[in-house]
């Protein structure tokens, strides 16, 4: 768990039984909305300096959809959730 100004960040890893696949769930305690986080992640995935590493999906996916994906991580907009005004969980594959 990492702490910064008004932000608590913790992570939990989920392993799936397929080759080279890892699902990471991040939890944040901060003052924002999930829609703002999705917009920021989509913009980051379209930034030329990050698009090689970060992908973005808003489709229903499963772990095998990413076996041949070349990104270091793909933000899954449908898998995250805002649990309260200050607690958000995001998921990347």
C-alpha positions in Angstrom: 0.0 0.0 0.0 1.3 3.4 -0.9 0.3 6.7 0.6 0.5 10.2 -1.0 -1.2 13.5 -0.4 -4.9 12.6 0.0 -4.4 9.4 -1.8 -4.2 5.8 -0.6 -3.2 3.2 -3.2 -3.2 -0.5 -2.8 -3.1 -3.3 -5.3 -4.1 -6.9 -5.5 -3.0 -9.3 -8.2 -5.2 -12.0 -9.8 -3.5 -14.7 -11.8 -5.4 -16.6 -14.5 -4.6 -20.1 -15.9 -3.5 -19.0 -19.3 -0.1 -18.2 -20.7 1.4 -14.8 -20.0 -1.8 -13.4 -18.5 -2.1 -11.3 -15.4 -5.0 -9.2 -14.1 -4.3 -6.4 -11.7 -6.9 -4.7 -9.6 -5.9 -1.3 -8.1 -7.8 0.4 -5.3 -7.7 4.1 -4.8 -9.0 6.3 -2.0 -9.3 9.8 -3.5 -11.7 12.5 -4.4 -12.7 11.8 -8.0 -15.2 9.9 -10.1 -14.8 6.7 -12.0 -15.8 8.6 -15.2 -12.9 11.0 -14.7 -10.5 8.1 -14.2 -11.8 6.4 -17.4 -11.4 9.6 -19.4 -7.9 10.1 -18.1 -6.9 6.5 -18.9 -8.4 6.7 -22.4 -6.5 9.9 -23.0 -3.3 8.3 -21.7 -3.8 5.3 -23.9 -4.1 7.6 -27.0 -1.0 9.7 -26.0 1.8 8.9 -28.5 4.3 8.5 -25.6 2.1 6.0 -23.8 0.0 4.3 -26.4 2.7 1.7 -27.0 2.4 0.5 -23.4 -1.1 1.3 -22.3 -4.2 0.1 -24.0 -7.9 0.8 -23.2 -11.0 -1.3 -23.6 -14.7 -0.6 -22.9 -15.8 -3.9 -24.3 -16.7 -7.1 -22.4 -13.4 -9.1 -22.4 -11.9 -12.2 -20.8 -8.3 -13.0 -20.1 -7.7 -14.9 -23.4 -8.6 -11.7 -25.3 -5.2 -10.4 -24.3 -2.8 -13.3 -25.1 -1.5 -11.7 -28.2 -1.9 -8.0 -27.1 1.4 -6.2 -27.1 0.6 -3.5 -24.5 2.1 -3.8 -21.0 -1.4 -3.2 -19.6 -4.9 -2.7 -20.9 -7.2 -0.6 -18.8 -10.6 -2.4 -18.5 -13.2 0.4 -18.2 -16.1 -2.1 -17.6 -14.3 -4.0 -14.8 -13.8 -1.1 -12.5 -16.2 0.3 -10.0 -16.7 3.4 -7.7 -17.6 2.0 -4.3 -18.0 5.4 -2.6 -17.2 9.1 -3.4 -13.6 8.4 -2.3 -13.0 4.7 -3.0 -12.5 3.5 -6.6 -11.3 0.1 -8.0 -9.7 0.0 -11.4 -8.6 -3.1 -13.4 -5.9 -3.6 -16.0 -5.0 -6.7 -17.9 
